[in-house]
Amino acid sequence: MKKKSLFIGLIIIAIIASLVSITIGAASITPFKVIEVILNNFVGNINDYTLQKIIWDIRMPRIILAALVGIGLSVTGTSFQGIFKNSMADPYVLGISSGAAFGATISIVYKLETKGALVTTLCAFIGAILTIFIVYNIARVGNKIPTTTLLLAGIALNFFMSSLISMSMILHKEAIERIIYWTMGSFGNASYKQIYFLAPIVIIISFIFYYNYRALNIMATGEEGAYILGIDSEKFKKKMIVLSSIMVAAIVSVSGIIGFVGLITPHIARLIVGANHREVIPFSMVLGALFLIICDALARGIMPPTELPVGAVTSLFGAPYFMYLLWKKKRG
């Protein structure tokens, strides 16, 4: 009962954080005005079209997108930490982010984004999917995917893609600022089209992960235990890696690279509810959404009218926590 109340409390806090986030930006809007505009929209009584546009067309999409990205990264981080039995694993461990960044770089350098709002998103998604395919095939040994080989292949491809991005920036200096800003993560270009693209992927894959919570619990204890209990660990691992990779590819394609969300929120969830994935997954989802909504609000509110990359804000919180985890692990 206590955990259920806490879960509901976190959802309420996330809703309040969303309302506060809507008030932050170049145009200052009071919380009461935000509530008034939202309620008026539902009853069809629109008095101020400017505020209506700011709230519903500019700020609401980025809050919804931030929540979806936070949910997706947290769930993926939770699954990777369970599958790899490594508390330091995060959603970008397989080099997917660098593949997406290279795809976005191609779109920016060759000005493909002028051909449509979702072109950069599509290029980033294709780059991420190709990276998954390459890493998977490099690491595969027969019908098995050794975890160590998979991680090393991801690291190698990450460095390779990063070098291609650096070369692109040197050869196309006029695009450096846009490439760097994209790779640091932002919701500045959030749109309902991106939400319609990302939402089904995040919702469906998150549900699949939750449905497999028992298998994740068993996998976290080791592959021998999984074998004894009748779980085909290789088959399950492949399924989880492929689904996680698709979700991360979709996320990075719309938001850029936002670090530490998938690393720290599963840890906080475990501190609250323990190691059972039946509880860890939903708690990490809400915590991830809340964390990114707050970070996005800070990105807009710290240095107005300048907007900081969201990835820079998450790193301010995530990097110290990561160092704390390393210190804790060192002490045993």
Secondary structure, DSSP 8 states (H G I E B T S, - for coil): -HHHHHHHHHHHHHHHHHHHHHH-SSS---HHHHHHHHHHHHHT----HHHHHIIIIIIHHHHHHHHHHHHHHHHHHHHHHHHTT-TT--TTTTSHHHHHHHHHHHHHHTTGGGG-TTHHHHHHHHHHHHHHHHHHHHH-BTTB--HHHHHHHHHHHHHHHHHHHHHHHHH-GGGHHHHHHHHT---TT--HHHHHHHHHHHHHHHHHHHHTHHHHHHHTT-HHHHHHTT--HHHHHHHHHHHHHHHHHHHHHHH----SHHHHHHHHHHHHH-S-HHHHHHHHHHHHHHHHHHHHHHHHHSSTTS---HHHHHHHHHHHHHHHHHHHHHT-
